[in-house]
Amino acid sequence: MAESKDAANTSVVKSAKQKEKIYAAVFLSTVASISAFAGFARAVGVTKKQDPKHFGEGISGVRGINETGASLAIRALGWGSLFAITGCGLFFYGIWKISGATNAEEFRFKMGSLLPKIPKNNPPQSRTEFEGLTDLLTYISEDWGQNKEVSLILIDVYIFFRNLQCLKFINIQY
């Protein structure tokens, strides 16, 4: 009787873990899809803002050209996606078949025996927490045996490029 309760509890725990994995996969897929859509929409918006005349011609078409720029881009995206997915799928399937594995666990063990072992870094041999990018750059420059002047130059370069990005973001011409 106790064994059947343990088996039932184990199956409930396994199903809960599997359900959690499914939710995590759906969440990550949703975040990735929204991010890709937002990035594409922002790119289209910036393009339309920079050159509305040619953007409109790409959407509606121009005399003498049978296909609009948008339909050509969609067709290229479709073919590119097809080739990328097919190529990666065939590549990974080939590796799977060459390894001779019959399931995912066996494949994991075979790859684990072929690939080099990654040593554990426990306890960490160096710093792992930094207050900010300035602290990280200072640590890196000191770790490489460089002096403080070089780290200050690295920090100045970082601040310059950060400010440059801010200027681009608010559309200030420089």
C-alpha positions in Angstrom: 0.0 0.0 0.0 2.8 2.4 0.9 4.6 1.6 -2.4 1.6 2.5 -4.4 1.3 5.9 -2.6 5.0 6.5 -3.3 4.6 5.6 -6.9 1.6 7.9 -7.2 3.5 10.8 -5.5 6.5 10.2 -7.8 4.3 10.4 -10.9 2.5 13.5 -9.6 5.9 15.2 -9.0 7.1 14.1 -12.5 4.0 15.4 -14.1 4.3 18.7 -12.2 7.9 19.1 -13.3 7.0 18.3 -16.9 4.2 20.9 -16.7 6.6 23.5 -15.4 9.0 22.8 -18.2 6.2 23.2 -20.7 5.2 26.5 -19.2 8.9 27.7 -19.2 9.2 26.8 -22.9 6.0 28.6 -23.8 7.1 31.6 -21.8 10.6 31.8 -23.4 9.0 31.3 -26.9 6.6 34.1 -26.2 9.3 36.5 -25.0 11.5 35.6 -28.0 8.6 36.1 -30.4 7.6 39.4 -28.9 11.2 40.6 -28.9 11.7 39.7 -32.6 8.4 41.3 -33.6 9.3 44.5 -31.6 12.7 44.7 -33.2 11.3 44.2 -36.7 8.6 46.8 -36.1 11.1 49.3 -34.8 13.4 48.7 -37.8 10.5 49.2 -40.2 9.5 52.4 -38.3 13.0 53.9 -38.4 13.3 53.1 -42.1 9.9 54.7 -42.8 10.8 57.8 -40.8 14.2 58.2 -42.5 13.0 57.9 -46.1 9.2 57.8 -46.5 9.2 58.3 -50.3 11.3 55.2 -51.0 9.6 53.3 -48.2 6.2 53.9 -49.9 7.6 52.8 -53.3 8.8 49.6 -51.7 5.4 48.9 -50.4 3.3 49.9 -53.4 5.7 49.1 -56.2 7.2 51.2 -59.0 6.5 51.2 -62.7 8.4 48.7 -64.7 9.0 46.4 -61.7 6.7 43.4 -61.4 7.3 42.9 -57.7 7.2 45.3 -54.8 10.2 45.6 -52.4 8.1 44.3 -49.5 6.9 41.2 -51.4 10.5 40.5 -52.5 11.7 40.8 -48.9 8.9 38.5 -47.6 9.8 35.9 -50.3 13.5 36.2 -49.4 12.8 35.8 -45.7 10.7 32.7 -46.4 13.4 31.0 -48.5 16.1 32.0 -46.0 14.1 30.6 -43.1 13.4 27.4 -45.0 17.1 26.9 -45.9 18.3 27.8 -42.3 15.8 25.4 -40.6 16.4 22.6 -43.1 20.2 23.0 -43.0 20.4 23.1 -39.2 18.0 20.2 -39.0 20.0 18.0 -41.4 23.2 19.0 -39.6 21.9 18.0 -36.2 20.3 14.9 -37.5 23.6 13.9 -39.1 25.4 14.3 -35.8 22.8 12.3 -34.1 23.1 9.4 -36.6 26.9 9.5 -36.6 27.0 9.2 -32.8 24.8 6.0 -33.0 22.6 7.1 -30.2 19.1 5.8 -29.9 17.6 8.3 -27.4 18.5 11.7 -25.9 20.1 10.3 -22.7 22.4 8.0 -24.7 23.3 10.9 -27.0 24.1 13.1 -23.9 26.4 10.4 -22.5 28.2 9.9 -25.8 28.8 13.6 -26.3 29.9 13.9 -22.7 32.5 11.3 -23.3 33.8 12.9 -26.5 33.8 16.5 -25.4 36.4 17.9 -22.9 35.3 18.1 -19.3 34.6 21.6 -17.9 36.2 22.0 -14.5 34.1 23.1 -11.6 34.9 26.6 -10.3 33.8 26.0 -6.8 34.7 28.0 -4.8 35.3 30.7 -7.4 39.0 31.6 -8.0 38.2 35.2 -8.8 35.6 37.9 -8.3 32.1 37.1 -9.7 30.1 40.2 -8.5 30.7 43.7 -9.7 29.0 47.0 -8.7 28.9 48.2 -12.3 30.7 48.3 -15.6 33.3 50.7 -14.2 34.2 48.2 -11.4 34.4 45.4 -14.0 36.7 47.3 -16.3 38.9 48.3 -13.4 39.1 44.7 -12.3 39.9 43.5 -15.8 42.7 46.1 -16.3 44.3 45.3 -13.0 44.0 41.6 -13.6 45.9 41.9 -16.9 48.7 43.7 -15.1 47.9 47.1 -16.6 48.0 50.3 -14.7 45.2 52.5 -13.5 45.7 55.0 -16.4 44.7 52.3 -18.9 41.5 51.4 -16.9 40.6 55.1 -16.8 41.0 55.3 -20.6 38.8 52.2 -21.0 36.2 53.9 -18.7 36.4 57.1 -20.8 35.9 55.2 -24.0 32.9 53.4 -22.5 31.3 56.6 -21.4 32.0 58.2 -24.8 30.2 55.4 -26.6 27.4 55.3 -24.1 26.8 59.0 -24.6 27.0 58.5 -28.4 24.3 55.9 -28.2 22.1 58.3 -26.2 22.6 61.0 -28.8 21.5 58.5 -31.5 18.5 57.5 -29.4 17.1 61.1 -29.1 18.0 61.8 -32.8 20.6 64.5 -32.3 22.9 64.8 -35.3 26.6 64.9 -34.3 
